[in-house]
Amino acid sequence: MERWKEAQLTHLSCTTDIDSAYRIALGFAKNIGFKFFAFSTTYKTRNNQLNTIGRHNFPAGWNTGHAHENFSIDPAIAHCNHSMLPIVWSEQLFAKTPALWEALEAQGIQHGWSQALHDEESGLCSVLSLARSHCPINPLELYENLGFSVFMGRHLHQLVMQSLPRKPPVPHLSPREIDVLELAAAGKTADESARILNLSSRTIHFHIQSAIVKLGVNNKISAIIAAIKAGYLNSPAIPGG
């Protein structure tokens, strides 16, 4: 590896914020012949709304974010959503979305390629794209730069992950606590649950109280609702009182 590449990638690996990392990655991209560089990660908010965080220096007339009117049918993005193999932009790739290809040509960014990173632990997908206005990308150039793009993409992805709001850990309920909550959600009293599970009423109350503490709520009804939200129970009609 050329010394300047090693130095820039080492510098990138030491960054701890997304803005600094993006600036270094952009400089690296320009040094290997790409004027434009974009990186984005799409995630769900607590309200299950899709949101995208990232950086790019694409022309002002081109929106690389999810708000672009044709973003949902972008074939490069569609490819990245299910594959980590790099995809080179071409007129053939955009054959079913000619308006997008015309927009790329109009903005001078038609010679580009995208690379996805799928994070199995978080379930998130990040997409890195390099583009320029001249000279098509040949297979040798793609091969030579693939390792660099993967390295940059992984580091940027980790920094984005650190900036996302952390989800509270899901409390662990025991099988017996789940059984008791399921019966309570079905409207069974402690005595009825005790007969069904062949336990004492006192033990039923013990499991209910244990679930209440684990779920961080104040009463049985709130525990049932919290257990439903955490995926432990289905969503029945909640009994009153």
C-alpha positions in Angstrom: 0.0 0.0 0.0 1.2 3.5 -0.9 2.3 5.5 2.2 -0.2 8.3 1.8 -3.0 5.7 1.7 -1.8 4.0 4.8 -1.3 7.4 6.6 -4.8 8.6 5.7 -6.5 5.4 6.6 -4.6 5.3 9.9 -5.7 8.8 10.6 -9.3 7.9 9.7 -9.2 4.9 12.1 -8.3 7.3 15.0 -11.2 9.6 14.5 -14.0 9.5 17.1 -16.7 11.7 15.5 -18.5 11.4 12.2 -17.7 14.8 10.8 -13.9 14.4 11.1 -14.1 10.9 9.8 -16.2 12.0 6.8 -13.7 14.8 5.9 -10.8 12.4 5.9 -12.8 9.8 3.9 -13.7 12.5 1.4 -10.1 13.5 1.0 -9.1 9.8 0.5 -11.9 9.5 -2.1 -10.7 12.5 -4.0 -7.1 11.2 -4.0 -8.2 7.9 -5.6 -10.1 9.8 -8.3 -13.6 10.4 -7.0 -14.9 13.9 -6.5 -18.1 12.9 -4.7 -18.5 10.8 -1.7 -21.7 9.9 0.2 -22.3 7.8 3.3 -25.7 7.1 5.0 -27.3 4.8 7.6 -31.0 4.3 7.8 -32.6 3.3 11.1 -35.9 3.3 12.9 -36.7 5.8 15.6 -38.5 4.9 18.8 -41.8 5.7 16.9 -40.8 3.2 14.2 -40.2 6.1 11.7 -37.4 5.6 9.2 -34.7 8.2 9.6 -31.4 8.5 7.7 -28.1 10.0 9.1 -25.1 10.5 6.9 -22.8 12.9 5.0 -22.3 13.7 1.3 -20.9 16.4 -0.9 -23.1 15.6 -3.9 -24.2 18.6 -6.0 -26.9 20.7 -4.4 -29.3 19.7 -7.2 -29.1 16.1 -6.2 -30.6 14.9 -2.9 -29.0 11.6 -1.8 -31.2 11.4 1.3 -34.4 9.4 1.7 -36.5 12.5 0.9 -35.6 12.3 -2.8 -38.8 11.6 -4.6 -37.4 8.6 -6.4 -35.1 7.3 -3.7 -37.4 4.3 -2.9 -37.0 3.0 -6.4 -33.2 3.7 -6.8 -31.9 0.4 -8.1 -28.5 1.0 -6.5 -30.1 1.4 -3.1 -32.4 -1.5 -3.8 -29.3 -3.7 -4.5 -27.5 -2.4 -1.4 -30.5 -3.2 0.8 -30.0 -7.0 0.2 -26.4 -7.4 -0.9 -23.0 -6.3 0.2 -21.5 -6.8 -3.2 -20.5 -3.5 -4.8 -22.7 -2.2 -7.6 -21.4 0.0 -10.4 -23.9 2.6 -11.7 -24.7 2.3 -15.4 -27.5 3.2 -17.8 -28.4 -0.5 -17.9 -28.8 -0.6 -14.1 -31.1 2.4 -14.2 -33.0 1.1 -17.3 -36.3 0.9 -15.3 -35.8 4.3 -13.8 -34.5 6.4 -16.7 -35.4 9.7 -14.9 -32.9 8.9 -12.2 -30.2 8.1 -14.7 -30.9 11.4 -16.5 -30.7 13.2 -13.2 -27.3 11.6 -12.5 -26.0 12.6 -15.9 -27.4 16.2 -15.5 -25.6 16.6 -12.2 -22.4 15.1 -13.5 -22.3 12.1 -11.1 -23.2 9.2 -13.5 -19.9 7.4 -13.0 -20.2 5.9 -9.6 -20.6 2.8 -7.5 -22.1 1.9 -4.2 -21.1 -0.5 -1.4 -23.4 -1.7 1.4 -22.5 -2.8 5.0 -25.1 -5.0 6.7 -24.7 -5.0 10.5 -26.2 -8.3 11.7 -26.1 -7.3 15.4 -28.1 -4.1 14.9 -29.9 -5.0 11.8 -28.9 -1.7 10.2 -27.6 -1.1 6.7 -25.2 1.6 5.7 -24.4 2.6 2.1 -21.2 4.2 0.8 -21.1 5.7 -2.6 -18.2 7.2 -4.7 -18.9 9.1 -7.9 -17.4 11.5 -10.5 -18.3 13.2 -13.7 -15.7 11.7 -16.0 -14.3 8.3 -16.9 -16.3 5.1 -16.4 -15.2 2.7 -13.6 -13.5 -0.4 -14.9 -13.4 -3.7 -13.0 -9.7 -3.3 -12.1 -10.2 0.1 -10.5 -13.2 -1.3 -8.6 -11.1 -4.3 -7.4 -8.2 -2.1 -6.3 -10.5 0.3 -4.3 -12.9 -2.2 -2.8 -10.9 -2.9 0.3 -10.5 0.8 1.0 -14.2 1.4 0.7 -15.1 -1.4 3.1 -12.6 -0.1 5.6 -14.0 3.4 5.4 -17.5 2.2 5.5 -17.0 0.1 8.6 -15.4 2.9 10.5 -18.1 5.4 9.5 -20.8 2.9 10.3 -19.4 2.4 13.9 -19.3 6.2 14.5 -22.9 6.6 13.3 -24.0 3.7 15.5 -22.4 5.5 18.5 -24.4 8.6 17.8 -27.8 6.9 17.6 -30.0 6.9 20.6 -29.6 3.7 22.5 -32.5 1.4 23.0 -33.1 0.4 26.6 -32.3 -3.3 27.2 -35.3 -5.6 27.1 -35.8 -7.1 30.6 -35.6 -10.9 30.8 -38.8 -12.5 32.0 -38.8 -16.1 33.1 -41.1 -18.6 31.4 -43.2 -18.8 34.5 -43.5 -15.0 34.7 -44.7 -15.0 31.1 -47.3 -17.7 31.8 -48.7 -15.8 34.7 -48.8 -12.5 32.8 -50.5 -14.3 29.9 -53.2 -15.6 32.2 -53.6 -12.2 33.8 -53.9 -10.6 30.4 -56.7 -13.1 29.6 -58.6 -11.8 32.7 -57.7 -14.7 35.0 -57.6 -14.0 38.8 -54.7 -15.1 40.9 -56.7 -18.0 42.2 -57.8 -19.1 38.7 -54.2 -18.8 37.5 -53.0 -20.9 40.5 -55.4 -23.7 39.6 -54.4 -23.6 35.9 -50.7 -23.7 36.6 -51.0 -26.0 39.7 -49.3 -23.3 41.9 -50.4 -21.5 45.0 -52.0 -18.0 44.8 -49.0 -16.7 46.8 -46.6 -18.0 44.1 -48.7 -16.3 41.4 -48.5 -13.0 43.3 -44.8 -13.5 43.6 -44.3 -14.0 39.9 -46.5 -11.0 39.1 -44.5 -8.8 41.5 -41.2 -10.1 40.1 -42.4 -9.1 36.5 -43.5 -5.7 37.7 -40.0 -5.0 39.2 -38.2 -6.3 36.1 -40.4 -4.3 33.7 -40.0 -1.1 35.8 -43.7 -0.5 36.2 -46.1 0.0 39.2 -48.9 -2.5 38.8 -50.1 -5.6 37.0 -51.9 -3.9 34.1 -48.8 -1.8 33.4 -46.7 -5.0 33.5 -49.0 -6.7 30.9 -48.7 -3.7 28.6 -44.9 -3.5 29.0 -44.6 -7.3 28.3 -46.7 -6.8 25.1 -44.5 -4.0 24.0 -41.4 -6.1 24.7 -42.7 -8.9 22.6 -43.4 -11.4 25.4 -47.1 -11.5 24.9 -49.6 -11.1 22.1 -52.0 -8.1 22.3 -55.2 -9.2 23.9 -57.9 -7.0 25.3 -56.5 -5.8 28.6 -58.7 -6.6 31.5 -59.8 -3.7 33.7 -58.6 -3.0 37.2 
